[in-house]
């Protein structure tokens, strides 16, 4: 399993909250030998690789928990559904997983648009849920949106924005760049986190000007219009939160127009293994980050997990898969803490 390097306080808070939720009547009422855990994600379309890798990681992690005796003595049965990236479908499936399939816990591996829809189902049903993918901060930080039985194990966009904003500002100063454009997906994650990034970039470098904002739809196959608008705006750099298949498609199409010979690109999602493999020619002078690498942190646990995933599924793990494995680890630790 992956070794966590995050805040000890945040980890203890999640464990304590999840432990309390596991001890609640909805989870504790059943005394069968199995416990059903529902997972809905994007298993088709441009973002599908993230969803299928989440499913893979859940299967691998749950097998490990079951081999060690199960979740507080109960074997986990995983029930997986495809939301197709549609928020209404994500909400419908989440409700069906609980009411029809008898799932007592939800692992929500949705993009932010779907996660917000699932959150309202969790509020209504009072089911224990761990959001494994959404980065939009307000999902769990906004008191009006927060639900007592919903938790997250993914990083928040604002955490990226603070560190990434400072890094971007330093690079912009070094390269004398002031004109920026943005190109991010048109939903909560793209809009909210782009704003957070820009706020912190301007905090560290107040002379930054935003000359264009482009908002492609999630899963959009053709980025010609977005690329044309960026060329016309003539920025010195473009900041983007596109990810997965959308990001690789955008970069490959933009390379046809030599877009990145005209501007630098900052994107915190380009270091994800599937994106790196799908991009035919990496933009020169681009800057990126990633949530998971097999080589960082350089620990035996991290390397073992990455190698085990690759051996099992013949593909490299994604950001979302690592976060899903973390969610199952949190569930296991919370169950032990609760003694459920």
ABEGO torsion letter per residue (X at the ends): XBBBABBAAAAAAAAAAAAAAAABAAAAABABABBBBBBBBBABEAAAAAAAAAAAAAAAAAAAAAAAGEBGGBBBBBBBBBAGGBAAAAAAAAAAAAAAAGBABBBBBBBAAAAAAAAAAAAAAGBBBBBAABABAAAAABAAABBAABBBABBBAAAAAAAAAAAAAAAAAAAGBABBBBBBBBBAAAAAAAAAAAAAAAAABAABBBABBBBBBBGBABAAAAAAAAAAAGBABBBBABBEAAAAAAAAAAAAAGAAAABBBBBAAAABAAAAAABABBBBGBBBBBABBAAOBBBAAAAAAAAAAAAAAGBBBBAAAAAAAAAAAAAAAAAAAAGX
